[in-house]
Amino acid sequence: MSALRGKQAHYKEAVQTWYLKSTLNGFGVDNDGKGLIPPFLIDNTSSKTEASTYSAIDLGVIPGYAYVTRYNNWQISGWLGFGAVIQSKFYSQNSTTRGFIGLAPRYDVRFIGGYTNDKYFVFLDTEFDNKSVAFNDLKYRQYFYSIRITAGVRLGNKKND
């Protein structure tokens, strides 16, 4: 993947490929023993709506498609993947913690563009990340969109014999 980011490769033409990306995530939210959901939305028949903690650990592989192209010294690349992870999810209410195992969807979306030549590179890197935990009708989701500037100097070319 670092070649698609322009760190280890200097493309001369368009390249496209399928990929597999492994993923291991741990995430959640906690309100220090107090309920996360406002009292007027609590369902008294469901203990999970009174929970103070929702968390999950998931592991999986996401298949996807990647593409990179270059015009003069301007390079753009992007990849899009969709898959499922095995998820171990938990919620805590008062002093009781309940856990479940299931499948959860994951997708991988990333776009990178910038300038690259034999001496240096500068790229704007954008990534969309999603995490979710579902307990029947109750869903907890986290969405992140990050933008980074990546720059570097190429120290030398390897010579092939």
N, C-alpha and C positions, 0 to 999 in steps of 0.2 A: 504494500500500500504506500510506502514512502516514495516509491518511484512515481506513482500517480500524483503525489503532492509536490513533485519537482525537486525533492531533496537529493535523490540518488540517480536521477535520469535526466537526460536532455533530449527530449523527443524531436525527431525530424519530420514525422508524419503522424497521421491519426492512428490510434491504437484502441481497440475495444476488446473486452474480455469478460467472462463470467468469473465470479469469485465466491469464496466462502469466508465469512467473518465469524470468529468465535466471540462469544459475549458472556461475561460474568458480571452481574450487578447485585448490589445490595442497596436498598433505599427504603425510606419510610418517613413517617411524621409522628411526633409525640407531643402531647400537651401537658406533661408533668402531672398525670393523674386526673386531670379534668377532661371532660368530654370535648371532642373536636367538633361535633355537630351542635348547632344552636338548639336549646331545649324545645322550642316549638316545632322542630322538625323530627324529633326523636319518635321512633316507633316502639312502643312499650312491649310489643310482641317479639322484638328482635334485639338481642343483646349487642349486636355489632354496631347499631346506631348510637349506643351509649359509650362506645370505646374511646379510650384516650390515646391509643397507639394503633397505627396500621403500618405494617412493614412487610418486606419480601426480599428473598434472595432468589435469583434466577440464573440459569445456565442454559446456553443453547448455541446453535449455529445458524447464521442468517445467510442464505444464498442471495446473490445479487448480480448486477450488471454494471460494469465500469467503462467509461469512455474518456479518452484524452485526445486533444487535437492542438495543433500549433499553427499560427500564422505569423510569419517572420519570427520575431522572438517573443511573441505573446502566446501564452499557453493557457488553455482552459481544460478542466476535467470535472467530472461528476460521476457519482455512483448512486444507485438506487437498489435497495435490497428489502426483502420482506420474508419473514419466517416466524417460527414459534420457539418459545423457550419453555423449559420445565421450571415451574415456579413453586417455591415453598413460601406460603404467605401466612401471616399471623395478625391477630388483633388482640388487644388487651383491654379488659373492662374490670375496674376495681382491682382485685388481685388474681383474676383469672385470665390466662392466656390460652387462646385456641389457635391451632395451626391446621393448614390444609395444603395439599399438593395438587397442582393442576398445570394446564398449559396457558400461556399468555402470548399475545401477538407482539412482535417487535418489527420495526422497520428502520432502515438505515438510509438517510438522505444527506448527501454532502456535495457541495460545489466549491471549486477552487479555481481562481484565475489570477494571472499575473505575468510578470516579465521575467524571462530567464535567458541567460547566455552562458558561454563557457567559463566566465569568471564569477558571476554572482546570480542570485535569484531573489525576487520579492513577490510574495503571493498573498492574496486575500482569501482566507479559508473560512467557509461558513458550514455549520453543521446543525442539523435538527435532531434532537434526542427525545425520545418518549419513554416513559415508564408508567405502568398501570398495575393496580391490584383490584380485582373484582371479587366481591362476596355476594353472589346472586344479584340482587338489585342495587346493592351499594358498590359504587366504583370510586376509587381514589386514583387520580392521574397526576403525573408530573410531566411538564413539557419544558424543554430547554432549547434555546436557539443561541448558538455561540458564533461570534465573529472574531477571527484572529488574523494578525499580520505575521507572516513567517518570512524571514529574510536570512540569507546566508552567503558566505563566500566559498567558492569551490577551490579547494587547496591544490588540486592537481589531477591530471588524467592518468588513469591506469593504462599501461601499454600492454597490449596483447601480443604474444609471440606468434 
